[in-house]
Amino acid sequence: MATYAEILDLGMSRLGKRSSTTLRADLLLELQSTVDEPNNGEFLPWFLETSGVVSISSSTGVGALPSIFLREAEDVKPYYTADDGTRKYLHKRLYGELLGAEDETSPKYYSIYQSSMYVRAYPESNLIVNLSYYSNDSATGSIITDSGTDADGHLWLFHAKNWVLNQACSMVAGEILGNQKKAQSLMARAMATKAQVYKFHEARIHQNQDYSMGGATNSES
Protein backbone atom coordinates (compact mmCIF):
# COMPACT_ATOMS: atom_id res chain seq x y z
CA MET A 1 0.00 0.00 0.00
CA ALA A 2 1.19 3.52 -0.78
CA THR A 3 1.94 6.24 1.74
CA TYR A 4 -0.20 9.37 2.04
CA ALA A 5 2.51 11.37 0.28
CA GLU A 6 2.63 8.88 -2.60
CA ILE A 7 -1.13 9.10 -3.04
CA LEU A 8 -0.87 12.88 -3.21
CA ASP A 9 1.97 12.47 -5.74
CA LEU A 10 -0.38 10.37 -7.87
CA GLY A 11 -3.10 13.01 -7.61
CA MET A 12 -0.73 15.78 -8.64
CA SER A 13 0.31 13.67 -11.63
CA ARG A 14 -3.32 13.22 -12.66
CA LEU A 15 -3.74 17.00 -12.49
CA GLY A 16 -1.03 17.37 -15.14
CA LYS A 17 2.21 16.62 -13.28
CA ARG A 18 1.83 19.70 -11.10
CA SER A 19 4.45 20.68 -8.52
CA SER A 20 2.86 23.65 -6.74
CA THR A 21 2.96 23.24 -2.96
CA THR A 22 -0.16 25.40 -2.64
CA LEU A 23 -2.06 23.22 -5.10
CA ARG A 24 -0.84 20.12 -3.26
CA ALA A 25 -2.24 21.54 -0.01
CA ASP A 26 -5.54 22.23 -1.78
CA LEU A 27 -5.63 18.64 -3.04
CA LEU A 28 -5.00 17.35 0.47
CA LEU A 29 -7.93 19.34 1.84
CA GLU A 30 -10.20 18.24 -1.00
CA LEU A 31 -9.18 14.59 -0.55
CA GLN A 32 -10.05 14.71 3.15
CA SER A 33 -13.38 16.37 2.35
CA THR A 34 -14.12 13.76 -0.32
CA VAL A 35 -13.44 10.94 2.15
CA ASP A 36 -15.60 12.52 4.86
CA GLU A 37 -18.58 13.06 2.54
CA PRO A 38 -19.55 9.39 1.96
CA ASN A 39 -19.47 8.75 5.72
CA ASN A 40 -22.54 10.97 5.99
CA GLY A 41 -24.39 9.54 2.99
CA GLU A 42 -26.94 6.80 2.47
CA PHE A 43 -24.43 4.35 1.02
CA LEU A 44 -21.94 2.88 3.46
CA PRO A 45 -19.68 0.19 1.98
CA TRP A 46 -18.70 -3.16 3.41
CA PHE A 47 -15.25 -2.05 4.52
CA LEU A 48 -16.77 0.26 7.16
CA GLU A 49 -18.60 -2.66 8.78
CA THR A 50 -17.35 -3.68 12.20
CA SER A 51 -18.71 -4.93 15.51
CA GLY A 52 -18.44 -4.07 19.15
CA VAL A 53 -20.27 -4.25 22.43
CA VAL A 54 -22.61 -1.87 24.22
CA SER A 55 -22.90 -2.06 27.99
CA ILE A 56 -26.53 -1.56 29.02
CA SER A 57 -27.15 -0.32 32.55
CA SER A 58 -29.65 -2.35 34.59
CA SER A 59 -30.89 0.83 36.29
CA THR A 60 -31.59 2.87 33.16
CA GLY A 61 -31.72 0.34 30.31
CA VAL A 62 -29.38 2.63 28.36
CA GLY A 63 -25.84 2.25 27.04
CA ALA A 64 -23.47 4.53 25.12
CA LEU A 65 -22.78 3.62 21.50
CA PRO A 66 -19.15 3.25 20.32
CA SER A 67 -17.54 6.61 19.55
CA ILE A 68 -16.98 5.59 15.90
CA PHE A 69 -20.61 4.47 15.38
CA LEU A 70 -22.23 5.75 12.17
CA ARG A 71 -25.17 3.44 11.55
CA GLU A 72 -26.36 -0.09 12.24
CA ALA A 73 -25.29 -2.77 9.76
CA GLU A 74 -28.11 -4.07 7.59
CA ASP A 75 -29.78 -7.38 8.39
CA VAL A 76 -27.69 -8.09 11.49
CA LYS A 77 -29.61 -7.99 14.75
CA PRO A 78 -27.89 -7.05 18.00
CA TYR A 79 -27.84 -9.83 20.58
CA TYR A 80 -26.80 -10.75 24.08
CA THR A 81 -25.89 -14.07 25.66
CA ALA A 82 -28.41 -15.40 28.19
CA ASP A 83 -27.45 -17.16 31.41
CA ASP A 84 -27.94 -20.54 29.73
CA GLY A 85 -25.44 -19.62 27.01
CA THR A 86 -27.96 -19.07 24.20
CA ARG A 87 -28.01 -15.98 22.02
CA LYS A 88 -31.01 -13.70 22.44
CA TYR A 89 -31.58 -11.37 19.52
CA LEU A 90 -33.12 -7.96 20.10
CA HIS A 91 -35.89 -6.58 17.89
CA LYS A 92 -35.83 -2.96 16.79
CA ARG A 93 -38.53 -0.51 17.75
CA LEU A 94 -38.90 3.22 17.38
CA TYR A 95 -37.66 5.14 20.40
CA GLY A 96 -41.17 6.20 21.41
CA GLU A 97 -42.50 2.64 21.18
CA LEU A 98 -40.17 1.24 23.84
CA LEU A 99 -42.42 2.47 26.64
CA GLY A 100 -44.92 -0.22 25.68
CA ALA A 101 -42.38 -2.98 26.21
CA GLU A 102 -42.05 -2.61 29.98
CA ASP A 103 -44.13 -5.74 30.63
CA GLU A 104 -41.53 -8.02 29.03
CA THR A 105 -39.77 -10.32 31.48
CA SER A 106 -36.38 -10.07 29.78
CA PRO A 107 -34.72 -7.71 27.27
CA LYS A 108 -36.40 -8.14 23.89
CA TYR A 109 -36.53 -4.75 22.18
CA TYR A 110 -34.07 -1.97 21.48
CA SER A 111 -33.89 1.46 19.93
CA ILE A 112 -30.97 3.65 18.91
CA TYR A 113 -31.43 7.33 19.55
CA GLN A 114 -28.68 9.92 19.14
CA SER A 115 -25.57 8.38 20.75
CA SER A 116 -27.24 5.74 22.91
CA MET A 117 -28.86 2.32 22.73
CA TYR A 118 -32.05 1.78 24.74
CA VAL A 119 -33.18 -1.71 25.74
CA ARG A 120 -36.51 -2.92 27.16
CA ALA A 121 -37.39 -4.61 29.34
CA TYR A 122 -34.74 -3.48 31.82
CA PRO A 123 -32.11 -6.17 32.33
CA GLU A 124 -31.82 -7.63 35.82
CA SER A 125 -28.09 -6.87 35.75
CA ASN A 126 -25.80 -4.88 33.47
CA LEU A 127 -26.13 -6.34 29.98
CA ILE A 128 -23.50 -6.69 27.24
CA VAL A 129 -25.07 -6.33 23.79
CA ASN A 130 -23.13 -7.31 20.67
CA LEU A 131 -23.73 -4.79 17.89
CA SER A 132 -22.72 -4.83 14.21
CA TYR A 133 -22.42 -1.35 12.74
CA TYR A 134 -20.71 0.92 10.22
CA SER A 135 -17.79 2.89 11.61
CA ASN A 136 -16.68 6.45 10.98
CA ASP A 137 -13.25 5.98 9.43
CA SER A 138 -12.24 9.57 10.15
CA ALA A 139 -13.04 9.15 13.84
CA THR A 140 -10.48 6.35 14.16
CA GLY A 141 -7.62 8.76 13.60
CA SER A 142 -7.34 8.09 9.86
CA ILE A 143 -6.70 11.73 9.00
CA ILE A 144 -4.85 12.26 5.73
CA THR A 145 -1.50 14.01 6.01
CA ASP A 146 1.23 14.81 3.48
CA SER A 147 3.66 12.37 5.04
CA GLY A 148 5.41 9.06 4.63
CA THR A 149 2.84 7.38 6.86
CA ASP A 150 1.53 4.14 5.37
CA ALA A 151 -2.07 4.70 4.25
CA ASP A 152 -3.17 1.07 4.56
CA GLY A 153 -4.96 1.89 7.83
CA HIS A 154 -7.23 4.37 6.05
CA LEU A 155 -10.21 2.30 4.95
CA TRP A 156 -11.37 4.58 2.14
CA LEU A 157 -7.92 4.92 0.61
CA PHE A 158 -7.20 1.21 0.98
CA HIS A 159 -10.44 -0.04 -0.61
CA ALA A 160 -11.61 2.87 -2.80
CA LYS A 161 -8.52 4.95 -3.54
CA ASN A 162 -9.24 5.69 -7.19
CA TRP A 163 -12.84 6.71 -6.48
CA VAL A 164 -12.01 9.31 -3.83
CA LEU A 165 -8.72 10.47 -5.40
CA ASN A 166 -10.20 11.01 -8.86
CA GLN A 167 -13.17 12.83 -7.35
CA ALA A 168 -10.91 15.08 -5.29
CA CYS A 169 -8.72 15.78 -8.32
CA SER A 170 -11.82 16.61 -10.35
CA MET A 171 -12.88 19.24 -7.83
CA VAL A 172 -9.40 20.78 -7.78
CA ALA A 173 -9.20 20.78 -11.59
CA GLY A 174 -12.56 22.50 -11.95
CA GLU A 175 -12.71 24.85 -8.97
CA ILE A 176 -9.05 25.86 -8.63
CA LEU A 177 -7.41 25.28 -12.01
CA GLY A 178 -10.52 26.19 -14.00
CA ASN A 179 -9.92 23.26 -16.35
CA GLN A 180 -13.44 21.94 -16.89
CA LYS A 181 -12.39 19.39 -19.50
CA LYS A 182 -9.90 17.83 -17.08
CA ALA A 183 -12.48 18.01 -14.28
CA GLN A 184 -15.09 16.16 -16.34
CA SER A 185 -12.60 13.50 -17.37
CA LEU A 186 -11.50 12.88 -13.78
CA MET A 187 -15.10 12.81 -12.52
CA ALA A 188 -15.98 10.23 -15.17
CA ARG A 189 -13.11 8.06 -13.92
CA ALA A 190 -14.29 8.60 -10.33
CA MET A 191 -17.82 7.50 -11.16
CA ALA A 192 -16.53 4.39 -12.97
CA THR A 193 -14.48 3.29 -9.96
CA LYS A 194 -17.35 4.23 -7.62
CA ALA A 195 -19.59 1.89 -9.61
CA GLN A 196 -17.06 -0.90 -9.11
CA VAL A 197 -17.18 -0.37 -5.34
CA TYR A 198 -20.99 -0.48 -5.42
CA LYS A 199 -20.91 -3.65 -7.50
CA PHE A 200 -18.50 -5.40 -5.15
CA HIS A 201 -20.57 -4.28 -2.16
CA GLU A 202 -23.75 -5.76 -3.66
CA ALA A 203 -21.92 -9.00 -4.47
CA ARG A 204 -20.83 -9.32 -0.83
CA ILE A 205 -24.40 -8.73 0.36
CA HIS A 206 -25.72 -11.51 -1.88
CA GLN A 207 -22.91 -13.80 -0.76
CA ASN A 208 -23.75 -13.18 2.90
CA GLN A 209 -27.45 -13.75 2.24
CA ASP A 210 -26.69 -17.06 0.54
CA TYR A 211 -24.55 -18.04 3.52
CA SER A 212 -27.35 -17.14 5.94
CA MET A 213 -29.82 -19.24 3.98
CA GLY A 214 -27.44 -22.15 4.45
CA GLY A 215 -27.91 -22.08 8.19
CA ALA A 216 -25.99 -19.21 9.74
CA THR A 217 -28.92 -16.89 10.53
CA ASN A 218 -29.65 -14.26 13.13
CA SER A 219 -33.22 -15.30 13.81
CA GLU A 220 -34.69 -15.32 17.31
CA SER A 221 -33.33 -18.19 19.36
N, C-alpha and C positions, 0 to 999 in steps of 0.2 A: 504494500500500500504506500502511496505517496505521502510526503509531508504536506503541511498546510502551505508552505512556501512554494513547493513544486506544483501544487494545484493552482495557486495564483499565477505562477509562471505560465502554466498551460492556458489560463484565461487570458493573460496578456498577449500570448501568441495568437489566440483566436480573435483578438481584437485588432490584429494586424502587426504583430511583433512589436508592441509598444514597450517603452522603457521608462515612461514618466512615473516618478514616485507618487505624485499627486493622483494620477489616474489609478495607480495600483491601490492606493488607499481607498479611493472611491469604489473600486471593484471589491475590496475586502468588505466594506460596509454593505454593498449591494448583495454580496454572497450571503452574509449573515442574515440580512433581511429576507432573502429568498428562502433560506432554510427555516426561518421562524414562521413564515407565512403558512406553510402546509400544516404546521402543528395546530393551527387554529381553525383549520378547514374541516369539511365534512369527511374527506377521505383521509384515513390514517392507515399507512401500509403495515404489512406484517412485521417489518423489522423494528417497529416501535412497541410490539407486543411484549409484555413481560408479566410477572406475577409477584405477589407479595402477600403480606398478612396485615389485617386490621384488628387491633385489639379493642373489643367492645366492652365497655364498662357495664357491670351488672347493676349499678345504681341508676345509670342514665339510659342505657341501651344505645349509646353513641360511641363511635370511635373515629379518630382522625385518619383521613386518607393519606397515602404516601405523598410526600412533597412533590414527586415527579408525576403524579396522576394527571392524565388528560381526560380519559374517557374509558368506560368499561369496554372490554373486548366483546365482540359479537358472539352470541351463541355459547357462552361459557358462564355457567351460573356460579356464583360464589358459594362456598360450602364450609362447614365446620365438621370436626370429628366428634361424634357423640361418645359418651362414657363406655359404650360397648364396642368402640372401635369402628363403627360404621360412619360413612359420610352422610351428612344431612345437607341437602342443597336448599338454598334460600330462594324464595320467589319474589320477584320485583313488584313493588307497588309504588304508586305516586306518594310523595311525602305526606300529603294531607290524608291519604287513605290508611296510614299506619295506625291511626287512633282506633280504628275498628278492629284491630288485631290483638287487642289486649287480652282477650279471653283464651288465646292459645296457651297451651301448657308448656310449650318449648319454642325456641326461636324458629320461625318459619318464613317470615317476610322481612324484606329490607327495602330501604330507599337511600339514594345518594343525593344529598342536597348540599350545594356549595362545596365545602372541603371536608365533609363528614359523611360517614355511613351510619344509618339508623337501623336498628334491628328490633323486631317485635315478634313474639313476646319478649319481655326482659329475660336475659339469661340468669340462671340461679347463681352463677359465678362468672367472673370475667371470661369472655369468649374470644377465641382466636379464629377469625374468618379468613379463609384463603380466597384471594381476589385476583382474577386475571384482568389486565387493563393495558391501555396504551400509555406509554411514558412520554414526557416532554424531554426530548433529547437535549435541548438547550439548558434545561434545569439541572442536568447531570454534570455540568461543568464543561460541556463540549462547545466552548466558544472558539470561533475561528480566529487565529492570530497569524501574522506574517512571520512564521518561525519554522525552525527545523523539526518541530514536534510532529510525531507520526500521527496521521489523521485517521488511522484505522479505528480509533475509539469513537469517532463521530459517525453516528448511524446513517445520517443522510448522505454524507460524503462517501461512506463506504459502500452503500447499496445503491445510491441514485446520484452519483457524482455528475454525470453528464447532463442529467435533467436540470439540477439546480445551478450548475456552473454555466451552461448555455443560456439559461434564463437570466442569470445575473449579468452575463456578458451582453445579452440583448438589451437589457435596460441601460447599461453603461453606453453601449453603442448609440442607442437612440436618444437618450436624455442628455448625455454629456458630450459625446462626439458629434451628435447630429447626423449620424450616418444611418438613415432609415433603411437603406438596402441591406446593410450589414445586420442591423437590428432584426429585420424580418427573417433573414437567413438563419440567424442564431436562434430566434424564437421557434422557427420551424423545426430545427434540430432538437430544441428542448422539448417540444410537444411530441416528437417521435420517440424520444427516450422516455418521456413521461408515460406514453402509451404502453411501452414495454414493461414499466414498473406496474402499471395497472393490470396488465395481462398476467404477469407473474403472480401478483397478489390474488387475482381471481382463481388462478390454477391451484394455489395453495389452499384456498377456501374449499374448493371442490375436493381436493385430496383429503383434507381434514374431515369433510362431511362423509366421504366414502369410508374413511377409517372409523368414524363414529357409528355408521350403519353396520360395521362389522362387529360391533360389540363394546367399543370403548365410548360410552355415552355419559352424559351428565344429567340423566333423569333422576327423579326423586327416588331415594333409596328407601 
